[in-house]
Amino acid sequence: MKKSIWLPILLFCAGAGVYIYSGIEYNAWVENITLMIVDVVIVVLLHFALKKKEAYEDERNGKTK
């Protein structure tokens, strides 16, 4: 599996784990909703950056799709 797929998923799961762990209290997710949105944005941007990096590396090495 490519790094642009598994690394953002791993980061998202780690971030979600932190929010779930601190969300043991009732409605704690409401307090963390902005942090979860920021986590999703970072994960999406990381995915696109890694995908673009892999495309540049493939182009530099002469691989085409």
Secondary structure, DSSP 8 states (H G I E B T S, - for coil): --HHHHHHHHHHHHHHHHHHHGGGSTTHHHHHHHHHHHHHHHHHHHHHHHHHHHHHHHHHTT---
